């Protein structure tokens, strides 16, 4: 079998074919245009009303450090998405529909709104950003509602904006109430723990007693000398001074005892040793003066001279007086040395006691520091909980007084209904019918794939028809009709009979 021959169709032939069978596409075009016109007359028209809204971050407690500004775009987008879900919630939609009421209809509804009405309203509600912007990139957005009546669309939009504001306040108030309740419980619990820690710290400080100041100085991060350390320094200074005084007294005692046996040696005693014995020092000076006076008189007078004898007698009396005073001074020094020994023992005992007290403080330092840190930490927790509670109370006050949404002007209704107009619908219907008719013409009278045998085969009992003008046989227009008649064949046959 030979390969089917593909016949071509020139633009001129196509145009002639369309003109020749024009009623095959004009009739569907007129029919579909009429149907589209009828549909445009009865189809419901939707009007759109919009309300511009502005989000206030400071009212929503989202401004952070910059009043009236969002911290980032994601936060703004989150708020707008939350508002969209609130606007679509059943509570807001039901309240909006109940306030406006059902549309005028020949059917009376016993229940309003029904679940289907709520679903239809959600489909008719839109939330869009300003023209040319992306949703969540600006603080302004538009809330719109579609309805068959422009007045009812405006009323629904106004009611929806009011219900959204009220619902937003209610949710913010519930959140603030819940937050305040939680924070109140947290503050009470933190204060209870703080009272327990304070009681433990008080009991511990009471057990420490007089060493509390030193213990606090040990745990003080700033540092500084404690009272016990200062006492130790003072005691050590007294011990050194007492030892120096005892050493001087012992040396003076040895000199005085030696001077009792040989008064001449006493004259060579340093004056610094006699600072504690002013009487002995005065007698020493008197003895020296008496000796000098005797020496001066001996240089002028004979030893038997009365003046010389008187001077010697005075010198002897001073020496005797000094010898007597030395005994008294020695007794006083012995007593002073004994007192110095007792004072040294007392100072050593005080120093040992302070050292023992410091050891006890060192043992208690870790436990005391732990208690102090626990009290400080719990105090900070209480302060933080109180601050959060104050913020929650401020948030509650803002939820009761301020609104997150701010309206921009009034509701605006569109001047024209949404969607294509009646003329557009009729034109679209006519165009569809015309394209359908073109398809019928091409299917019915267009070229077909045929083999050479099919083109040359002629039945014996059928006369060869005359070739039509225009080369129709070349395009197979006079081929035998198929056994099964189609809708296109019927329409074409009717048009041929009419022609």
Secondary structure, 3 states (H helix, E strand, C coil): CCCCECCCCCHHHHHHHHHHCCHHHHHHHHHHHHHHHHHHHHCCCEEEEEEEEEECCCCCCCCCCCCCCCCCHHHHHHHHHHHHHHHCCHHHHHHHHHHHCCCCCCCCCCCCCCHHHHHHHHHHEEEEECCCCCCCCCCEEEEEEEECCHHHHHHHHHHHHHHHHHHHHHHHHHHHHHHHHHHHHHHHHHHHHHHHHHHHHHHHHHHHHHHHHHHHHHHCCCCCCCHHHHHHHHHHHHHHHHHHHHHHHHHHHHHHHHHHHCHHHHCCCCHHHHCCCHHHHHHHHHHHHHHHHHHHHHHHCCCCCHHHHHHHHHHHHHHHHHHHHHHHHHHHHHHHHHHHHHHHHHHHHHHHHHHHHHHHHHHHHHHHHHHHHHHHHHHHHHHHHHHHHHHHHHHHHHHHHCCCEEEEEEEEECCCCECCCHHHHHHHHHHHHHHHHHHHHHHHHCCCCECHHHHHCCCCCCCCCCCCCCCCCCCCCCCCCCCCCCHHHHHHHHHHHHC
